[in-house]
Amino acid sequence: MGLQSPLPPDARERAPVPYPLRPHAVVIGAGIGGLAAAIRLGARGYRVTVVDRLDTPGGRATVLKQDGFTFDRGPTLITAPQLLEELWALCGKRMADHVTLKPLDPFYRIAFADGSHLDWGGDEETMRQRITAFAPGEAEGYAKILKESAAIYRVGYEQLSAKPFSQLTDMLRAVPQMALMRADRSLYKMVARYVTDERLRMALSFHPLFIGGNPFNVTAVYALILHLEREFGVHYALGGTGAVVTGLADLVRGEGHTLRLGTDVTRILHEKGRATGVELADGTSLKADVVVSNACTAHTYGKLLADLPKQRWTAKKLAKARYSMGVFLWYFGTKQRYEHLHHHTIQMGPRYRGLLDDIFTEKRLSKDFSLYLHRPSASDPSVAPPGHDAFYALVPVPNLQGKIDWAREAEPMRRRIQAHLEATLLPKLGANLVTSAVATPLDFESRLLSTHGAAFSLEPTLFQSAWFRPHNRSEELEGLYLVGAGTHPGAGVPGVLCSAKVLDEVVPAAAGAHHA
Ligand SMILES: Cc1cc2nc3c(=O)[nH]c(=O)nc-3n(C[C@H](O)[C@H](O)[C@H](O)COP(=O)(O)OP(=O)(O)OC[C@H]3O[C@@H](n4cnc5c(N)ncnc54)[C@H](O)[C@@H]3O)c2cc1C
């Protein structure tokens, strides 16, 4: 028996490399996915520079501060918080020391056009009782849907969401699991098998709208959101989702990495089929061993790599791809507090399928709408001046392929929403308004460079998911990787955090990356 060496053979390689000598990774975009990618790459030995055209990090999750109010521009519901906690843990820290998450109960109120409402939460027994009172005879179907969503979650989320789909074989291996989940069915169809009350069908199927999917078109795999919410809760970050972004950006900087804000990337540089860095708007360039794009995928392939002949994501394919819906957002503050309102209210319009057809297929702006009303001041007085309420109303609308003239339509749309809210949830709204701002798909296009002003990148259809979605390891260029809503698994904070996790599997460890 030989003597065992006290040090494993690769110990020298694992000794910390001085920071300036580490391989360099450039991340284009400081969205939540880009920040998570930076943290993960840093933990794997890279020196990281994150470049974003905006003056503050967060992308869709940036913050609007106006007249003493703090408005999260985008995400408001935090689910699967463990995905965030992992990022702090990778840096030897605890998220709880930096960001306070508050679980919400109920998660949200769902209000229907007939005046009825249902408070949605995670406790099965409470929900069974509420559903029995709301739609007698339907609790059994609800329980069956929960069971199926739990089974789908175990496969769709636990086994597939943070796994790369780089090869066709990855997809083929997943086919039995997809079949098990009946991925060929739409979510609405799956739900409609178990419950007959149309309001309950809406309540159990609308969740994909949170990530840009049409419940009548997305695969039933998205039923996993129901389980995800129940299993890990729906949370609010004190100070707003902006506090999560600040925490992530501080983590990035705290590890010694660089955030270059207010800086446009104009081109991904490449030589002999390999990414070598990025060119910036001022004409200078940054060399890199690996480039990670958190920008919209169509922008990445169509604009930043316009000079690269493509195998798969050609201009033609990008033109034919389906892009998610847009959103119209009205941020407003009131001098009165509306104490009867929950933190989150989802107000369903009179039409469901018809309205979604208008938005996703016909791409026309209808007079009726469904909306999501955010009232963060219900949980957190810091987001509004004392005695005031902060709100945003989010209305799903067609993306810019719909040819709606938003410069003209924005104010009439805002007024329609105000009149509707005044008549339903917020009496005397007009008299109480003290601040107001709107965002339309045009802003998504001009601020975030999102193709067609889509709010959630490529639509999550079956044939734009997993292997069919642009890969996390680029199919077009060695050394280029994608993170964020436009790659696998897709949009939503948990989705983009999982996409960053996939990078751990597809980006070579820093020791294996060659220096620029
Ligand atoms: C209104 C709204 C509400 C939402 N609500 C929720 C919610 O409650 N819960 C949830 O989980 N999800 C929600 N989502 C979805 C979620 O916010 C997004 O899917 C997620 O934040 C997208 O993150 P990302 O990593 O893809 O980056 P993005 O946020 O898309 O950021 C990409 C960044 O890249 C930058 N960039 C692009 N091109 C360039 C370039 N050439 N040079 C430099 N920088 C560039 C942009 O400026 C941007 O900062 C919501 C989305 C919206 C729009």
The ligand as an SDF file (V2000), in Angstrom:
LIG
                    3D

 53 58  0  0  0  0  0  0  0  0999 V2000
  -43.9020   44.4480  -15.8280 C   0  0  0  0  0  0  0  0  0  0  0  0
  -43.2750   43.1330  -15.4950 C   0  0  0  0  0  0  0  0  0  0  0  0
  -43.6370   42.4740  -14.3410 C   0  0  0  0  0  0  0  0  0  0  0  0
  -43.0260   41.2630  -14.0140 C   0  0  0  0  0  0  0  0  0  0  0  0
  -43.3830   40.6340  -12.8460 N   0  0  0  0  0  0  0  0  0  0  0  0
  -42.7180   39.5350  -12.4620 C   0  0  0  0  0  0  0  0  0  0  0  0
  -42.9300   38.9890  -11.1670 C   0  0  0  0  0  0  0  0  0  0  0  0
  -43.7120   39.5180  -10.3800 O   0  0  0  0  0  0  0  0  0  0  0  0
  -42.2150   37.8890  -10.8090 N   0  0  0  0  0  0  0  0  0  0  0  0
  -41.3090   37.3160  -11.6600 C   0  0  0  0  0  0  0  0  0  0  0  0
  -40.6750   36.3020  -11.2780 O   0  0  0  0  0  0  0  0  0  0  0  0
  -41.0740   37.8170  -12.8930 N   0  0  0  0  0  0  0  0  0  0  0  0
  -41.7390   38.9160  -13.3030 C   0  0  0  0  0  0  0  0  0  0  0  0
  -41.4730   39.4800  -14.5130 N   0  0  0  0  0  0  0  0  0  0  0  0
  -40.4830   38.8470  -15.4020 C   0  0  0  0  0  0  0  0  0  0  0  0
  -39.0620   39.1840  -14.9820 C   0  0  0  0  0  0  0  0  0  0  0  0
  -39.0010   40.4920  -14.5080 O   0  0  0  0  0  0  0  0  0  0  0  0
  -38.1040   39.0760  -16.1560 C   0  0  0  0  0  0  0  0  0  0  0  0
  -38.2870   37.8650  -16.8580 O   0  0  0  0  0  0  0  0  0  0  0  0
  -36.6510   39.1630  -15.7130 C   0  0  0  0  0  0  0  0  0  0  0  0
  -36.4490   40.2220  -14.8030 O   0  0  0  0  0  0  0  0  0  0  0  0
  -35.7670   39.3400  -16.9370 C   0  0  0  0  0  0  0  0  0  0  0  0
  -34.4210   39.3110  -16.5370 O   0  0  0  0  0  0  0  0  0  0  0  0
  -33.2550   39.1410  -17.5760 P   0  0  0  0  0  0  0  0  0  0  0  0
  -32.1100   38.5530  -16.8340 O   0  0  0  0  0  0  0  0  0  0  0  0
  -33.7320   38.4030  -18.7810 O   0  0  0  0  0  0  0  0  0  0  0  0
  -32.7980   40.6070  -17.9530 O   0  0  0  0  0  0  0  0  0  0  0  0
  -33.5290   41.9610  -18.3660 P   0  0  0  0  0  0  0  0  0  0  0  0
  -34.2530   42.4880  -17.1960 O   0  0  0  0  0  0  0  0  0  0  0  0
  -34.2500   41.8040  -19.6310 O   0  0  0  0  0  0  0  0  0  0  0  0
  -32.2440   42.8780  -18.5720 O   0  0  0  0  0  0  0  0  0  0  0  0
  -31.4550   42.8530  -19.7320 C   0  0  0  0  0  0  0  0  0  0  0  0
  -30.4860   44.0070  -19.6380 C   0  0  0  0  0  0  0  0  0  0  0  0
  -29.6560   44.0230  -20.7930 O   0  0  0  0  0  0  0  0  0  0  0  0
  -29.3800   45.3570  -21.1170 C   0  0  0  0  0  0  0  0  0  0  0  0
  -28.9670   45.4290  -22.5110 N   0  0  0  0  0  0  0  0  0  0  0  0
  -29.6480   44.9580  -23.5850 C   0  0  0  0  0  0  0  0  0  0  0  0
  -28.9380   45.1680  -24.7040 N   0  0  0  0  0  0  0  0  0  0  0  0
  -27.7870   45.7860  -24.3300 C   0  0  0  0  0  0  0  0  0  0  0  0
  -26.6630   46.2810  -25.0490 C   0  0  0  0  0  0  0  0  0  0  0  0
  -26.5400   46.1520  -26.3770 N   0  0  0  0  0  0  0  0  0  0  0  0
  -25.6760   46.8950  -24.3520 N   0  0  0  0  0  0  0  0  0  0  0  0
  -25.7420   47.0280  -22.9980 C   0  0  0  0  0  0  0  0  0  0  0  0
  -26.7990   46.5770  -22.2780 N   0  0  0  0  0  0  0  0  0  0  0  0
  -27.8040   45.9660  -22.9360 C   0  0  0  0  0  0  0  0  0  0  0  0
  -30.6720   46.0860  -20.8480 C   0  0  0  0  0  0  0  0  0  0  0  0
  -30.4630   47.4700  -20.6310 O   0  0  0  0  0  0  0  0  0  0  0  0
  -31.1640   45.3690  -19.5830 C   0  0  0  0  0  0  0  0  0  0  0  0
  -30.7380   46.0520  -18.4200 O   0  0  0  0  0  0  0  0  0  0  0  0
  -42.0610   40.6960  -14.8730 C   0  0  0  0  0  0  0  0  0  0  0  0
  -41.6970   41.3640  -16.0450 C   0  0  0  0  0  0  0  0  0  0  0  0
  -42.2950   42.5700  -16.3630 C   0  0  0  0  0  0  0  0  0  0  0  0
  -41.8860   43.2740  -17.6100 C   0  0  0  0  0  0  0  0  0  0  0  0
  1  2  1  0
  2  3  1  0
  2 52  2  0
  3  4  2  0
  4  5  1  0
  4 50  1  0
  5  6  2  0
  6  7  1  0
  6 13  1  0
  7  8  2  0
  7  9  1  0
  9 10  1  0
 10 11  2  0
 10 12  1  0
 12 13  2  0
 13 14  1  0
 14 15  1  0
 14 50  1  0
 15 16  1  0
 16 17  1  0
 16 18  1  0
 18 19  1  0
 18 20  1  0
 20 21  1  0
 20 22  1  0
 22 23  1  0
 23 24  1  0
 24 25  2  0
 24 26  1  0
 24 27  1  0
 27 28  1  0
 28 29  2  0
 28 30  1  0
 28 31  1  0
 31 32  1  0
 32 33  1  0
 33 34  1  0
 33 48  1  0
 34 35  1  0
 35 36  1  0
 35 46  1  0
 36 37  1  0
 36 45  1  0
 37 38  2  0
 38 39  1  0
 39 40  1  0
 39 45  2  0
 40 41  1  0
 40 42  2  0
 42 43  1  0
 43 44  2  0
 44 45  1  0
 46 47  1  0
 46 48  1  0
 48 49  1  0
 50 51  2  0
 51 52  1  0
 52 53  1  0
M  END
$$$$
